[in-house]
Amino acid sequence: MGPSNAPDLEIMSWAKDRGFCVVTSDLDFSAILASTRAEGPSIIQIRGQDLSPATLGSTLITVLREHTRALSDGAILSMDLRIARIRSLPLHPSAT
């Protein structure tokens, strides 16, 4: 979406304006949504050591298909190779 060193808020604003999800391993994006109680953009937080497309690609596609509606409505999806957890946005204090 631009330079690799773009500020997180700029990335989030760009994604939200276009209806895109942010796919990241960076915890800052979820923290920003939690602290601002924003309704988007949706964040897909990938956890694990090997984040390569060869390792995570098919799992990510499956998770996207299973959670399309929630991600369209606004959510934080946290996933690894074994499990995916999803929370609707905006986050409430008890969900952080």
C-alpha positions in Angstrom: 0.0 0.0 0.0 3.0 2.2 0.1 6.3 2.3 1.9 7.2 -0.5 4.2 7.7 2.0 7.0 4.3 3.6 6.7 2.8 4.5 10.1 0.3 1.9 11.5 -2.5 4.5 11.6 -1.9 5.4 7.9 -2.1 1.7 7.0 -5.3 1.2 9.0 -6.9 4.3 7.5 -6.0 3.2 4.0 -7.4 -0.3 4.6 -10.6 1.0 6.2 -11.3 3.5 3.5 -11.1 0.7 0.9 -12.9 -2.0 2.8 -9.7 -4.1 3.2 -8.4 -6.2 6.0 -4.9 -5.8 7.5 -3.0 -9.1 7.6 -0.1 -8.8 10.0 2.0 -10.4 12.7 2.4 -7.1 14.4 0.4 -6.8 17.6 0.2 -3.0 17.4 -2.7 -3.0 15.0 -4.9 -5.0 17.4 -3.8 -2.8 20.2 -4.8 0.4 18.3 -8.3 -1.1 17.7 -8.6 -2.0 21.3 -7.6 1.3 22.6 -9.7 3.4 20.2 -12.7 1.0 20.1 -12.7 1.5 16.3 -15.0 -0.5 14.1 -12.4 -1.2 11.5 -10.5 -2.1 9.6 -10.6 -5.8 10.3 -7.3 -7.2 11.4 -6.0 -10.7 10.7 -3.3 -11.4 13.3 -1.0 -14.3 12.3 1.0 -15.9 15.0 3.8 -18.4 14.6 7.5 -18.8 13.7 7.2 -19.6 10.0 4.9 -17.0 8.4 5.7 -17.9 4.9 2.9 -18.3 2.3 4.0 -21.9 1.8 3.3 -22.7 5.4 0.3 -20.6 6.1 -1.3 -20.1 2.7 -3.9 -22.8 2.7 -4.8 -22.3 6.4 -5.3 -18.6 5.8 -7.5 -19.2 2.8 -9.7 -21.6 4.8 -9.9 -19.1 7.7 -10.9 -16.3 5.3 -13.6 -18.4 3.8 -15.0 -19.4 7.2 -15.0 -15.9 8.6 -15.8 -13.7 5.6 -19.0 -12.3 7.1 -17.4 -11.4 10.4 -14.4 -9.8 8.7 -16.7 -7.8 6.4 -18.6 -6.5 9.5 -15.4 -5.7 11.4 -13.3 -8.1 13.5 -10.0 -9.1 14.9 -9.1 -12.6 13.8 -6.1 -14.2 15.5 -4.8 -17.4 13.9 -2.0 -19.9 13.7 -1.8 -23.3 12.0 -4.1 -24.9 14.5 -6.7 -22.5 15.6 -8.4 -19.2 14.7 -10.2 -17.0 17.2 -12.4 -14.0 16.2 -13.7 -11.0 18.1 -16.2 -8.5 16.7 -15.4 -4.8 16.5 -15.6 -2.5 18.3 -13.9 -4.3 21.2 -15.4 -3.8 24.6 -13.3 -3.4 27.8 -14.0 -7.0 28.9 -12.7 -8.4 25.5 -9.2 -6.8 25.8 
